Amino acid sequence: MKRILLGAVLLAMVSGTLAACEQHRTFGQKVQDTLDPPKGPGERAGRSIDRATGN
């Protein structure tokens, strides 16, 4: 029972810290999204990951 409770608490803490992160898009990223919008959730997720990692 303690393991499940501890796992739930850790999961809540990790997801809470990730939810608190807010990405601020640069002007170039806004232009890219306007001229060439992501086509579907896969490409949207890919761009988000690329921007988060700085690539």
N, C-alpha and C positions, 0 to 999 in steps of 0.2 A: 504494500500500500504506500509506503514511504517513497519507493522508487517512482511510482506513477505520479504522485504528488510533486516530487522534486522535478521530474521531467516536464510536467505541465507548467510549473513555475518558471523553469528555465526557458521553455518554448515561448511563454508569454513575455518574458523579459527580452529575448532576442527579437521577436516580432515587433515588440513595442519600440525598440531602438531603431529598427529598420523603417518602421512607419514614420518615425520622426524625421527622417532624412528627406529633405526637399531639394529637388534638382532645379537649378536656375539655368535656363537655356540662354546661350549667347545669341547675338544678332545673327551670326552665320547659321546657327542651327535653326533659328526661326525661319530664315530665308529658305534653307534646304527643305524644311517641313512644308513650307508654302508651295514652292516650285515643284518639289518631288515628294509628295506625301507618302508615308509608309503604306504599303499595300498589304493589309492584314495584320493580325496580332503577332505573327512570327517576326516580320520585319520591324514592327514597332518595338518588340522586345529586344531584338538585335541592336537597333539603334540606341536604345536605352542602356544596354549593357556596354556598348562601345563608348558611349559618352561617360558612363560611370567609371570605366577603367582608364579613360583618357586616350583611347586609341582612335 
